[in-house]
Amino acid sequence: MTAMTPCLDRPGFLPRLSSHHQPRSRLSAPLLASSARVKLLCAPAGSGKTALLTECLLQVRAECEAIWLPLAGAALSTEEFCLRLTRALGLVEGLDDTQLMAELAHWSKPTSLFIDDYSRLPDPAVDALLDRLLAVSSPALTWWVSTRRRPQCNWPRLLLDDELYEFESASLALTHDEVVSVLHHLPPDQADRVAARIIQRTGGWCAGSRMALLQKCDWSQNLQPQQRVDTLLDYLQHELFSNLTPEQDEAWRVLAHLPRFNAPLCEHLFGPGEGAQLLRDLQVLGCFIEPWQASADWLQVFRPLSRIIQESHWPCARSWHRRACQWFSATQDWRAAFEQALLAEEYETAVSLLQHFSFEDLFEDQTVVLLLRLHEQQSQQLTLMTPQLIVLVTGALLFAGRFEQAGQCLAHLDRFMPQPTAQLEQQLLARWQAQQGWLFHLQGQMEPARACFQEALSALADDAWQARVMCLSGLTQQALLCGELDQAHALNREALCLARAHGSLLFEGLLELDHAQWLEQRGAPLRAESLLVEIEHLLRQRATVPVPLLGRIALRRGRLALCMGLEEQAAQLFSQGLEDCLRSADKRVLYGYLGQAQLAGNRGDYACAFERLREAERVMQQRQIPDTVYRGVVLQVSSQFWLQQGRPHLVQEALSRLLRHYRGPSALQAPPATFELIIRIEYLLACANAQSVPDETALPTIERLLKRAQAKGMLVAETELLLAFAQLAESNGDALAAQQAFQRAAMLAERCRLQQAMREWELRRGSLGTGSGKEVSAWPRDHDDQAPGLSRREREVLMLIAQGASNQQVAEQLFISLHTVKTHARRINGKLGVERRTQAVAKAKLMGILV
């Protein structure tokens, strides 16, 4: 983010920071604090190395002399390098390397030598000289070296001797908060959104972010995209391509057009004996080549740059994609071969590769996007040539939420009836029933869906285990929607056993999402979170990471974190899941927006909350997803906010109309990911009616729902309904019933960690003072529950703090991380309304929580 400028008015021609520089103490502080003799910053062009070195130079100790030696990446001989060093250090000119080493070995004055932009081209002789100088120089001399390539020095020896401090290239990337700090001229919400867009587009690369922040090419403005692309390409031409040979230049452009590559693929593309060497040369030169998804074997060009290169027109690209497709096909990497065939515009080849795909491949990165693009852009007869292709395309359409098109696609199976034998015909019909069941299920038609699932299960052969698993998953979700938790658990266990028996980790991950929903409603969100963390860890160890599935897991984990009151964690997970689902064209992207809206509502930022809901609707409509998927839950969350704002008339109007869709002979079921939707609509509507015209007619509705939730063991629903009952009873003047319901709800909330239910109740209850004209009084809790919302773990932490334990000692005694202890302590202070731990202990004793 910093443009360096010469400063000739300081002794030694020291550099200065530009007016745009933003200090980054998270980087400079550990560098300055390190006692290592050698501090190495190795990163590609535009990573902010020079700015960071300058920031450190201006903060070195007063008694330490600072020397700045800019090399500008020039290729120097050993003699020239020696001469530049001797001049910078103030030594007698004409020293050879042996004499220079002798001088440095006896150096006594504390000195920091900053070598900026060490030689960009490999030179074994110069590297060997630098290695010797580093090895023999006095401890009084600290070396600060920034470079685009890692010199061939004995770094392991320095590291083992604790004399090397090296920054990882990725750590130099700008963070979201650092970009926000530059956007101080914008309102906070807008600055946050613009910063998120800049980080997403640039990956935090300093030069790219700086270009984005310049008015000429600010991504927050409505400017032509080509203007930004041209600026970046011009920068790359000077900083990257000008240092490459024509062969290296072409090879880099080819690799930038590939999603991933390795040495064998480069050998195929660029010739045996040459391709691997070209790749090594590009890596040595710091050409933005990095590991692909933390793989030890695969590489990629830095994504923001490769995206720009791919968007620019390059006539030769098709032939290179064709050759890459040949190699991936030979290695039986069918998904990568399919993608390369599409990019080469070899559509018939792409369709022929689909014969190797199964349902699991839909959860590989971008498969659904690519498959739908092929289906839409080419003749549909091409993509519907076989039953297997029809089933695959239908699955992609269902995944993306395009139900009408999925139904039309599935109808094409009629063309393949009758089959040659009765058994083949029965299996084809069973596969049709399985997918038709999912279509009905996602459209909210419960009975037809259940019938299709059950009929398919009775007919599917043993080798059609994937279809059987999906039928069991559909029946599990229907049982959850009906509150039949025991049946849901049994179906989920059967499906999990089948997936594990066939060694399918991906299907296991899908089914664990159903399991997590079951655990959540049973009041065990922490167990659900642990379950999803474990399966996510296993999925990330696969050769190809299933990004769409990880997106769904992140959204469900975000929901669980929100439920438990872990708002910072929830925000990160919703953001991650939202990004993955947008990239994968998953209809579940809706729940990322809903989660962000609820977090904003918790802060009282209703403008941001409604903006997130509007964005959710916009994306759903843009992707042609039926409103039955999103309208109900969006209105339910909106109604939650309206009640908190004291606007019950809006809730009555919206939910009265909405409830009719879920009641009566042609009623729809709730979307599978929100099985508590109908209960919430009913109790929010009852609260709105009571808030408008307080009477006792709403209580019977809540009581009926409460009895049903209790009978079925739905602890989350029971907690929310008890809080709604307490709110209505209070508005009717029945303080005793309100207090009893609240205490039962508080006990469940503490036991099951349902902090979000308590938070929503507090926000709703806060609006009663303006809505009903009644004053809101605080209800006392029994014994140690007098602390508002203190969980069992928070009381344990508070008790140890009262005994004088440090945060580290608390972490060790409770077997939790130091970060978790600090989080608990911060929440305790917030709930008790204090700022320091000593005040928290004093107030807890005053309230009788501690004795």
N, C-alpha and C positions, 0 to 999 in steps of 0.2 A: 504493500500500500504506500510505499515511500519512494519518491523520486529523489535520488541523491544529487546534490549540487556542489560544485567546488567552492571551497571557502579559502581564499588566499590571505585573509586577514588574521589567521591564527598561526602560531609557531608550528612548524612541521607540516603545514598544509593539512591539518586535520579536517575530516569531512564534517558536514553538519546535516541535520535532519530537515527534511522539507516541511513546509507549513501544513502539509496534509498528514503528517505522521501521527499515528496513534500508538502511544506506549503500550507495550505488551509485557507487563511484569511477569506474567506466568511463564514466559520464555527467558527473559533477561535475568530474573531473580535466581533461578537455579544455576544458570551459567556463571553468574558472578559469585555465587556461594560455593561453587565447586572448587576444591583444592587441586584438581587435576592439572598437570602441566600442559596438556594438549586438549584443546576444545575444538571439535570438528563439526562444521555445519555442511552437510552434503545434501543438495537438493537441486531439482531442475531450475531452469531460468524462471525469474519472476516469482520466486518463493519467499522473498523478503529477507534473504540472507544478509545483504549489505546493510539494510536498515537495522536489523537486529544487532549486527556487529557494532554499528555506530552507536546504537542505544547503550550497548555494554561499554563501549569505549568512553562515553561521556560519564560513566558511573564508576570507573575503576578507582581504587583507593588513591587518595591524594599523594601518598608517599611512593606510589608506583608510577613510573614513566610509561606513557602510552605512545606507541609508534604505529602509524598507519602506513601500510604498504599495499597500494592498489596495483594489481597485475592485469586487470581487465581481461583475464582469460587468455592472454597472449601465449604463444608457443615460444619458450625461452630455451636457450642452450644452458648447460651447467655453468659456463663462464658468465653468461648474462645474469643468471639467477644469483650467483655469488655476488656479482657486482651490485645488483639491486639490494641485496640483503646488507652488504657492508655499508652502502650509502645510507640506508634507512637506520642502521644501528650506530652510525657515526664512527665507523672504523676506518682505518687507513685503506684507501682503494688499492686494488691490485692483489689482494689476498687470494690465494687459490683455495680449493675446498678443504685441504688438510689444515691450512693455517686458520681458515674460518672456523673449523670445528674446534681447534685449540682455543680460539678466542671465546667461543660460546661455552666451552667446558668450564672456563674459569670466570664466567660472567657473574658479577656479584651484586650489581644494582637491580633492585626489584623492577622488572620491566614486563609490560604486556605488548607483544608484537602481533598486530592484526594484519594478516595476509588476506586481502579481499580478492575473490575470484581467481583462485589458483588456476594454472594452465588447463584449458578445456580439452586439449588433445593429448592422448597418451604419449608419454616419452619416458621409457624405462630408466634412462640415465638421470633425468631430473628427479624422477620419483625416488630413485635410489639415493640421490644426494639428500633429498628432504628426509628420507628415512634415517640416514646417518646423523643428520643434524638434530633430529628429534631425539635420537637415542643418547647422544653424548652431551646435549646442552644442559646447562646448570639449572637447578630447581628455581633459581631466581628469575629465570626467563619463562614466561607463560606464552604459549603459542595459541593464537586464535586463527583458525583457517576456515574460510568459506570456499566452496568449490562445487562445480556441477557434476564432477566425477570423483570417485573415491581413489585417491592416489595409491599406487601399489607399495604400501608401507607395511611394517610389521605391527599392524593395529592390535592383533590378539595379545602380543607381548605387553604393549602399553595398557591394554584393558586389564590383563591379569595383575599388572603392577599397580593398578588403581591410578594410572596417570593419564587416562583418556576419558573425556566426557563427550559423547556424541549424541546429537539430536537426530531423532528419526525424521525423515522427510515429511511424513504425514502430520507431525506435531506442529509444523510451521504454518499449516493451513489456518486461516482465520476462523474464529468461532462466530456463532450467531450473535452473541452479545457484543463482540468487537465490531461487527458490522453495524449493529443497532446504534452503538455509541457514535458512529460517524453521521448517522441520520438524525441528529438532534433537531434539525430544522423541520422535521415532520412530526405530526401527532404520534404519540406512543404506539397506538394500534396500527397505524399505517406504516410506521417505521419497522415494527415487528414483522408485518407481512412482506414489506419490500426486502428486508434482510433475509427472510426465509427463501424468497425467490432467488436472491443473489447467491446464497449458499447452495441452493439446489442446482442452479445453472453453472456455478463455477467450482463447486466442491471446496470452496474456501481458498482456492489458489489466489495468492495475493495480487498478482498482475491482473488476472481476470476480474477480481472483485474491484480493483481500482478503476479499471475501464468501465465497469458497470456503474460506479459511483460518479464518474465524470459526467457532467451535464450533456456532453456531446453524445454519449452513448449510454445514458442511464436507463436501465431496464425498468425503472419505475415510471418512465415517461412513455408516451405513445409515439415512439420513433420507428423508423423502418428497420426491420431485423437485419437487412443486408448491410446497413451502416455499421452495426456492431460487429458483424462477421468480418467485414473488410478491415476494420480496425485491428481485430485480433489476428487475422491472417497476416497483416502487415507486420505486426509485432513478431509473429512466429518466423516470418521470412528473415528478419534481421537477427533474431536471437537463436533460432534453431537451424533453419534450412541453409543459411549462409555458411554454416560450419560443417555441412554434410557434403559428401561426394554425390554425384548424380545417382549412383546405384543405391546409396544409403537413403537419399531423398525419396526415391520411388518405393523402396522397401518400407520405409516408415509410413508413407501414405497408404500402401496396401494394408499394413497391419492396423492402421487407424480405422480402416473399413471393416475389420473383423471384430466380432464380439470377444474372441479369445484366441490365443495362439500359443504354440510351443515350438521347440527346436525341430522335431520331425515334420511338423506342418511347414515350417519355413524351408526345410530341405526340399519338400515337394514343390513349394511355390517358386523358390529362387534358384533351385538347382542343387544336386547332391554335392556336398563338400563346400558349398558357398552359403546356403541359407542359414545354417546354424551360426556360421561366423559373422554374417551380417547382423543377426539378432544380437550376438554378444557385443559387437562393436556399437550398436545403437544403445545397448544398456550401459556400456562403459561411458558413452558420451552424454549420459543423463537426458535421454530423449523421451522423458515422461512415460517410461514403461514400468509398470508396477504389477504385483501379483493380482491374479483374477480371483476374487472371492476368497482371499487368504489361502489359495492353493499353492502347493509346493511345486507343481508341474506346469501350471498354466499362467499365462501373462495377458495383460491387456494394455492398451494405450489409455492414459488418463481420460476418464469418461467425458468430462466437459470438452476436451479438445477433440476427441474422436467424434463426438456428436457434431461439432462444427465442421469437421472435415467431411463427414458423411453427408451433411446437408449441402455441401458445395458440389457443383456439377463436375464429374470426372468421367469422361467417356470410356476410359479403360477399365472402370470398376467392374463391369459385367464379366469380362473374361477372367479376372482374378477370383470373383465369387464362384464362377463355374469350376475353376481348378480347386478351390477350397472345398466345394461340394463333392468333388471326386474323392478327395482325401478323407473327408468325414464319412462318406459312404463306405470306403474301403475299411475304415476302422469301426464300422457299424455304430457310429454316433449319429443315429437317425434324426434326432431333433436338430442338431447343428447342421446336418446335411440338408434337411428340409428348409431351414432358414436361409442357407446359402443359395439353394435352388430358387427360392423366391426372389432374393436380391439379384440373381442372375437373370431373372425373368424367364426361367425355364419351368413353366407352370406344369406341364405334363410330367416332368421329372419330379416336381414337388408332390404331385398327387400320387405318383407311384411309390414315393417314400412313405406315404401315410399308412401303407399296409403294415408297416412295422410298429405303428403307434397303438397304444392302449389307453384306457381311461386315465391311468397314472400320469401319462405324458401331459395331460391338460394342466397339471400342477407344476410343470416345469416353467421356467421363466419365459414369458412372452409367447408360449405356444398358442394360447387361446387368441391372442391378438393377431398372430400370424395366420392362424387357421381361418379366422373370421374375415381377415383381409382377402385371403385367397377365395373364400366362398362368395364374397360380395363383388369382387372385381372381375372374376372370371365367370364363364358360363357355369351355372349351378349343376348342369348335367355332368360337368367335369368332376365336381366334388361329391356328387351323389351317385357314383357309378356302381358302388357295391353296398351291401348292407352294413359292412364294417365302417365304411366312410360315412354313411348316414348316421349311424350310432355315434360316431366320433364328432361330427359336426353338430348334431343335436346336443351332445354333452357340452360343447363349447358355447352354444347359444343359451343353454340353461344356466351355465356358469356366469355368463355376462348379463343375464336377466332379460333376454329377448324372447319372451315366451311365445308370442304369436308366430315368429319365424321358426321357433323350435317345433311348434305343432305342425307347421307346413312342411318342414323338413322331415319330421318323423312319419308323415303320411306317405312319403315316397317308398316306405318299406312294402306297401301294397304291390308295387311293381315286381317284387321278388317272390310273390305267392302265386301258385303253390310251389313248394320245394320238392326236390326229387324223391325224398322219403318222408314218412310221417314224423320220424324223430327230428330231422332237420327243420321241418315245418313247426313242430312244437317248440323247439329252441328259439327259432326266430320270433315266434309269437311271444314267448316268455321275455325275450329281450325288449320287444316292443312294449310289453306291459310294464316292465321295470322303468323304462324311460317315460312312458305315459303316466305312470304313478308319480314320478318326480315332477312332471309338468303340472299335474293336478295339485300336488302338494304345494308347490311354489305359487300356484295361483290361488291358494286358499280353499280348495275343494277337498275337504277331509275325507268324506265317505268314499267317493270314487277313487281317491288316491290309495286309501287303505285296501280297497278291493283289488286294485291292480298289484300292489305290493304282495299281498297274500297269494294271489293266483300265480304271480311270477315265481315266488319262492317254492311253491308246490311243484313247479314244472322245470325249473332251471337245473341243468346237469351239474355234477360236481366240478367239472372244469370251468364252469361259468361262475367261479367264486367271487370275482369282482362285482358282478351284477347282484349276487346274493348279498354281499356286504352292503351295497348301496341300498338295497331294499330294506335290510335290517336297520340301517341308519335312518331311512325315511320313517319307518315305524317307530323308532326310538324318539324322533323329534315329534311325532304325532302324540305319543304317550306323554311327553313332556308338556305339550300344549294342552292336553286334557287334564293335567295334574296327576296322572297315573305314574307316580314316581317309581314304585316298585317294579311295574312292568317295564318302564323305560330302562331301569338298571339291568334287568334280566336280558332285554334285547341288546343293549349295548355290550354286555359281557359276551353274549354269543357272537356278535359281530367282531369284537376284539380278538376272541380266540381264533376265529376264522382267518382274520388278517395276519395274526402272528404265526399261525400254522403255515401260511404261505410266504412268510418272511417279508411282508410288505410294510416297511416302516412308514411309507407315505399314507397308506390307508389307516394304519394305526394312529397317525397324527390326526387325520380327519375324524376318526371315531373318538379320540380323546377330547376333541372339542365338544362333542355331545356329552361325554362324561363330565367335563368341566361345568357345563350348564346344569347337569343333574346335581353336582356337588354344590354349586352356588345356591340353587333353590333349597337344598337341604341345610343351608346355613354353614357351609364349610368353604368359604372363598379362599382361605389360606391353603387348604389342601388342593383346591383346584389350581391355584397359582403354581404351587410346587409341581403338580402334575404337568402343566403346560411348559414350565421352565425345563423340566427333564426331557420332554419329547422334543422341544425346540433344540436343545443341545444335541440330541441324537440326529435330528434332521440336518443340522448345520455341518455334520461330519460326513454327509453324503458327498459323492464326487460332484454332483450337480445339486446346488441348493434349491429347493422348491420354494421360490419366492412367493407365489400366490398363497400357498398354505401358510408360510411364515407370516404373511400379512394378516391372514385371518386369526392366527394365534396371537399376534401382537394386539389386534383389536379386542379379542376376548380377554387378554391379560390386562389391557387398559380398562376394560369394564370392571374387572375384579379389583384392580387397584383403586378405581373410583369408589367402588362399593366399600372398600376398607378405609377410605379417607386418605389414601396416598396420592395426593393430587399431582405432585411433581412427577412421580413415576407414571401416573396415568397420562399426563400430558405428553411425555416422551413416547409412550407406547402408542397412543392414538396417532401421533404424528408419523411414527414409523409405519404403522399399519395402513394409514391413509396413503402414504407414498407408495407402498408396495401394491395396494389394491388398485390405485389409479393406474399404475404401470401395467398391471395384469388384466385390466378391464373387468374387475370383479365387482358384482353388484353389491357386495358387502362393504364397499367403500362408504356407503351410507352411514355405517355405525362409527366410522372415524369422525365424520362431521357431527354426529349426534353427541359423541363423547366430548368433543371440543366445545360444543354449545353448552353442555351441562357444566363443564369446568368454568366457563365464563359466567353462567348463571350463579354458581357457587360464590363467585367474586362479586356478584351484583352488577356485572357488566352486561346488561341485557341487550345493549346495542350490538355488541360483539356476538352474543348468543344467537340473536335472531339473524345476524348476518351469516353465521355458520349454517343455520337451518335453510336460509335462502340459497346458499351455495350448494347445499345437499340437493335441494329440489332442482336447481339448474343442471347439475351433473346428471341426475337421474333422467330428466327430460331430454337432455342432450344425447344420452345413450339409448333413448327409446325404451326405457324400462317402465312397465305398467305402474300406474299410480297406486295399485293395490299393494305393491311392495313397500312403498315409502310413505304414502300419505297418512296412514293411520298413526304410525309411530312419530312422524314429524308433528302432527297435530297434538298428540299426547304430550310430547316434550314442550311444545309451545304453550299448551294449557297449564303445564306445571309452572312455567315462567309467568304467565298471566295471573295465576293465583298468587304467586309471590309478589307481584306488582299491585295486587288488590283490584284486579279487573275481571271479576267473576262472570260478568255478562258475556264476555268473549268466549270464555270456557263453556258456558251453557250453550251458546249458539253452535260452537264447533263440535263439541263432544256429543250433544244430543243427536245431531245429524250423523256423526260418525258411528255412534253405537248401533244405529239401525243396520249397518252393514254386517255387524257381528251377532245379530239376533234374528230369530225368525226361521222359517223353513229353508230359505236360500242363503243362510248366514255363511260368511267366510270365516276361515280360521285366521289366527294372527300369523304374521311372518315367522318362520322357524326360529330366527335368532332372538325373538322378543316374545317368548311364550307367556310372560306375565302382562302383556299389553292390555288385554280386555279387562282384567282386574283393575289395572291402574286407571283405565278410562272410566270405569264405574265409580271408583272411590273419589277420583278428582271431580267428576261431575257432581257427586253428592256433596263434596266440600264446597263447590262453587254455588250450588243451590242454597246451602246453609249460609254461606257468606253473603249472598244477595238478600235472602229473606229468612232469617234464623227461625227454624221450627224443628220439630222432632221427627219429621217424615223421612229425613235422610238416614237416620240411625238404623232402621230395620234393614236397609240395603247393605250397610257396612257390616251389620251383625250376620247377615246371610253369607256374605263373602268370607267373613272371618271364620265362621263355623266350617265352611267348605275347605278353606286353607288349612285349618287345624286338623281336620279329618284326614287330609291327604299329606300332612307333614311338610307343607310348603312354608318353611320358616321365614324366608325373605318376605313373601306375601303376607304372612301373619304379622310380622313386625310392622310393615307399612300400614296394614289395615288397623292394627291397634293404635298406631299414631293418628290415623285419620279419625278413629272412633274417639280418641282423647280430645282431638281438636273440636269435633262436633259436640261432644258432651260438654265441653267447656263453654262453647258458644250458646248452649241451651241452659247454662247455669248449673249443671250437675257436676260440681267440683269433685265430689267423691269418686264418681264413676270415671271421670277424666283422669284423676290421679292414679287410680288403680290400673287403668288401661295403659297409662304412660309408664308406670313402673314395670309392668310386664314387658312392654316394648323395650324399655331401657335395658332390662335384664337380657332379653334376646339379642339386642344390638351389641351389648358388651360381649356376650358369649360367642356370638357369630361374627363379630367385627363388622357390623353393618353401620359404619359411621355415615355413609351417604344418606341412608334413610333418615337418620337423626338430623342431618344437615338440611335436607329438603323440608322436613317437618318444621324446623326452626324458622326457615325462610317463609314458609306458608303462614305459620303462626304469627310471625312478625307483622303480617299484613292485616291481621284480624282487628288490630286497634283502629285502623282507618275504615275497615270494611264493615264491622259490626257495631262500632261505637263502644265496645267493651274494652276495659283495660286488660292487658296481658300480665298475669302474675306468674312468678316462678314457682314451680312445684318442687318441694323438698324430696330428696331420695332417702332411702333407708341406709343405715350404717355408713359404710365407706363409699357409697355411691353419691355422696353429696357433691363430689367434684364433677362438674358438668362433662359427661362423656369420657371420663378417665377409664381406660381399659385396664384389664388385669396386668398386662405387661407394663403399662405406663406406671401403675402403682408400684410394681416391683422395682422399676428404675428409680422412682421417686424415693422409695424406702432406702435403697442403697446410697443414693445421693445424700439423704438425711444422715446416714451413718458415716459420711465423710469420704465415700469412695469417689475416685476420679472416673472420668468417662472410660478410660482404658480398663480400670478395675471392674467397672460395671459390665463392660463388654465381655471380659474374661469370665466373670461369675455367672452371667446369663447365657454364655455361649452365643453371642450375637456380635455383629460387626460394630466397629467404632462409629461408622456412619449411621447405623441404625440407632445407636445410643443417642447420638446428637439429634437425630430426627425426633425420637421420643421426648427428649428434654425440651426441644423447641415446642412440641405440641403441648406438653405439660404446662409450660409457661403461658402459652396462648389460652388454654382452657381455664387456667387459674387467673388470668388477667394480670400477670406479672412479667418482669423483664429479666430477672436474674434468678439463679438457682437458689440462692439464700432466701430470696423473697418467696419462692415457690414452697420451700420447706416450712417457712414461718406461717404462710397462709394455710398450708395443708394441716399443720398442727392446730391452728385456730379453728378450722372447719371440722376437726375431729377425724380427718383421714389418717393422720399419723399421731401416734401417742408418744 
